[in-house]
Amino acid sequence: MMRKSIIALGTLLALTMAAGSAMAAERKSVEEVNKHMQALSGQQVELRGEVTKVNNGIMRRNFIHIKDGTGSGNSSSLIVTSKDTAEIGQKIKVIGTVKLGTDFGMGYTYPLLVENSTITVE
């Protein structure tokens, strides 16, 4: 009886660990998210970068622009939305969900956002 309980507990622990790792955000560069946005749509990603622009309190969220030194032109920055905020020049870690084709109306259209992000100042 004890052996069956230990095996069941081990199986439960293995399943829990597998589920946790499957839900973990995959670390990406700004360039990778821009380049592979179709494949990443709906997935959670982790980014690190420097804040270049902040627009707080728009449609109950903050819009934060980041760069990490990868990419060029349009693929060198990303916009993340969050309840959290940061200041220009800060280095931050972002975990959020890649979202394509967001149209908030009134001219606010974004082909790519990293939404519902948590932000940690590093």
C-alpha positions in Angstrom: 0.0 0.0 0.0 2.8 2.4 0.9 4.6 1.6 -2.3 1.5 2.5 -4.4 1.2 5.8 -2.5 4.8 6.7 -3.2 4.5 5.9 -6.9 1.3 7.9 -7.1 2.9 10.8 -5.4 5.9 10.6 -7.7 3.7 10.6 -10.8 1.7 13.6 -9.5 5.0 15.5 -8.8 6.3 14.7 -12.4 3.0 15.9 -14.0 3.0 19.1 -11.9 6.6 19.9 -12.9 5.9 19.2 -16.6 2.8 21.4 -16.5 4.8 24.2 -14.8 7.6 24.1 -17.4 5.1 24.0 -20.3 3.5 27.2 -19.0 6.8 29.0 -18.5 7.5 32.0 -20.8 10.2 31.4 -23.4 13.0 33.9 -23.4 13.2 35.8 -26.7 14.9 38.9 -28.1 13.0 41.9 -29.5 14.2 40.9 -33.0 13.0 37.3 -32.5 9.5 38.4 -31.5 9.3 40.7 -34.4 10.6 38.2 -36.9 8.6 35.2 -35.6 5.4 37.0 -34.5 3.1 34.7 -36.4 4.5 31.6 -34.8 4.6 33.3 -31.4 1.0 34.6 -31.5 -0.8 33.7 -28.3 2.3 32.5 -26.6 3.9 33.9 -23.5 7.4 35.3 -23.9 10.0 36.8 -21.6 12.0 39.8 -22.8 14.7 42.0 -21.4 15.3 45.5 -22.7 15.6 49.2 -22.1 12.6 51.4 -21.9 12.6 54.1 -24.7 9.1 55.5 -24.3 6.2 55.3 -21.8 2.6 56.3 -22.2 0.7 55.6 -18.9 -3.0 55.4 -18.3 -4.2 54.9 -21.8 -7.3 52.6 -22.0 -6.6 51.4 -18.4 -3.1 50.2 -19.3 0.4 51.5 -19.8 2.2 51.3 -23.1 5.9 50.8 -22.8 8.4 50.7 -25.7 11.5 48.6 -25.3 14.7 47.9 -27.2 17.4 45.3 -26.5 20.0 46.1 -29.2 18.8 43.4 -31.5 17.1 44.0 -34.9 17.1 47.1 -37.1 14.4 49.5 -38.3 10.9 48.4 -37.2 12.2 45.1 -35.8 14.4 46.8 -33.2 11.7 47.7 -30.7 8.5 46.3 -29.2 5.5 47.8 -27.4 4.3 46.0 -24.3 1.1 46.8 -22.4 0.8 46.4 -18.6 -0.7 47.6 -15.4 2.9 48.0 -14.3 5.0 50.8 -15.5 8.7 51.8 -15.8 10.7 54.9 -16.6 12.6 55.8 -19.7 16.2 54.4 -19.5 15.3 51.6 -17.0 16.3 48.1 -17.9 13.3 45.8 -17.4 12.2 42.2 -17.6 8.9 41.7 -19.3 6.7 38.6 -19.3 3.6 38.8 -21.5 1.6 37.3 -24.3 2.2 38.0 -28.0 -0.9 39.5 -29.6 -1.3 40.3 -33.3 -3.6 42.8 -35.1 -5.0 44.7 -32.1 -7.4 47.5 -33.0 -8.5 49.6 -30.0 -10.5 51.9 -32.3 -10.0 55.7 -32.8 -6.8 55.1 -34.8 -5.0 52.9 -32.2 -4.0 49.9 -34.3 -1.1 47.7 -33.5 0.2 44.8 -35.7 2.1 43.4 -32.7 1.9 43.9 -29.0 3.1 42.0 -25.9 0.0 42.3 -23.8 -0.9 41.8 -20.1 2.7 42.0 -19.2 4.4 41.9 -15.8 7.3 44.2 -15.6 10.3 43.9 -13.2 12.9 46.7 -13.1 16.3 45.1 -13.1 
